[in-house]
């Protein structure tokens, strides 16, 4: 947003403080979660997100495009991460039954076992760093505040709908 004189908008102290606090808290929690996932299951954060998303799916499968949009990761990066998980026997990849150009990723029993191994520690980290300091009412408030922001950001077309850049 700009004002009438076309000068850039400046955040006031409250807005800047809220933004910086959100960024710092997010970075600190993500770092702790990543450490726990590496130690408990030799998983990156993105690999955990992929397995957890697949584990929550009724049939344990999702199309790569859906996964990329859901975990907010590039298509090429996601393809690499799915390959790492496939090599470890935690997922399988196959042509999509609906569209042979698409790829479907499915969690394996070993993938479900790995999720089960990392979840208790994952929940402990999230509980200790985020939920305990907030309390239940604070968690409700945080969800109420951030839900509309998430929805606003997600209302834009998914990244998978963006045209791919051509290599020269």
N, C-alpha and C positions, 0 to 999 in steps of 0.2 A: 504494500500500500504506500502511496505517496500523498503528501499534503497538496494544497492548492498551488504551492510554489514549486512543485516537482522535486523537492529535496527528499532524499530517502527517509523512510520512517525510522525513528530511533526507538529502541525498546526502553521503557522506563525501568527503574531499579527493581521493581517487583517482577515485571515480565522477564527481565534478564536473569534475575535470581532464580525464578521458577524453572526457566529453560536450563540453566547451568546445573541446578540441583538434579533435574530429571536426567540429564546426560551423565552426570557423575554417578548417580545411584545405578543407572542402567549399566554403565561400564563396570562398576564394582561388583554388582551381582553377576553379570555375565562372566567376568573373570573367575569368580569363585565357582560358578556352575561348570565352567569349562575345565577347571582343575579337577573337580570332583568326577566329571564324566571321563576324563583321561585316566584318572587313578582307578576308578571302579570298573570301567568297561572299555578302555582304550578307544573312546569315541570322541570326535570333535562335536562341537555344539550343533553344527549343521547336520552331521550324521545322526545325532540324537533326535533332532527335530524330524528328520526323515523317518526314522524308525518309529517314533512316537505317533506321527501322523498316519503312517501305514498301520500301526497297531490299533489305532482308534477307528480305522475304516472297517465297515462290516465284513468285507471279504479280504481285508488285509492288502488291498491293491489300490493304486491310484495311477493316473496318467502322469508322465513326467511334467507336462505343462501345468497341471493342477498343483503338483508338488512345488514347482519353481515359484508359482504365484503365492502359494500358501506359506512357504518358508522364507520368502523374500530373498531369493538367491538367483544368481544368473543361470541361464540355461546351461551354458558350458560348464560352469562351476558345479552345478547340480549333477550333470552327466558324469563328471569326474568323481564326485562323492559317491554317487550310486555305483560306479565302477569299483571303487574301493570297498564298499559294503558288499557288493556281489562277490568280489575276490575273497572276502572273508567268510562267505557263505551266509550272510545275514539277510540278503535280498536276492531276488531273481528279477531279470528284465526280459521282456518278451514283446513282440509286436502287439499293438493294441488290437483287440478283436473288432472295434468299431472303425478303425482307420489304420491301415497298414503302415502309414507314415509315422504314426504315433507310437510311443513306447509306454508300456505299463510296467510298473515296479510293484513287486509283491514281497512282503515280509516272509521270511522262512521261520520254521520253529526255532532255529538257532538265533535268529533276530529277536524273536519274542523272549527267549531266555536271556539274551543280553540286556534287553529293556528291563526285565524283571530284576536283573542284577544291579542296574544303575539307579532304578527308581527310588529305593529307600533313601539313598544318600542324596539324590537330587531333591527330594521332598524336604529332607533335613536342612539342606543349604537354603532353599527358598523360604522355609519356615523360619529359620534362625535369622536370616539377613533381612527379610522383607515382612513376613507376616507377624512375627512376634512384636517387633517395634510398632507396627501399625495397630495391632489388635483387630478384632473382627469388624468393628464399626469403621475403622480406618481402611480396611481392605474393601469394604462396601463402597466407601467414599472414593477411594482410588479407582475402582472399577467404574463407578458412575462418572468420574471426571475424565478418565482416559478413553472410555468406550466411544463417545462421540468423536474424539480426535482420530481414533483408529478407523471408525466408520467413514469419516470425511476423507482420510487418506486413501482408504480402500475403494472409495467411490470412483476414483479415476480408473480408466481402463487398465486391466492387468498388464504387467510387463510382457507377458507372453504374446499380447496383442500388438506390441510394438514391432515394426519391421526390423529384420536383422540387418546389420551393417554388412555391406559387401567388402570382402578383402580385395585390395588392389594388387 
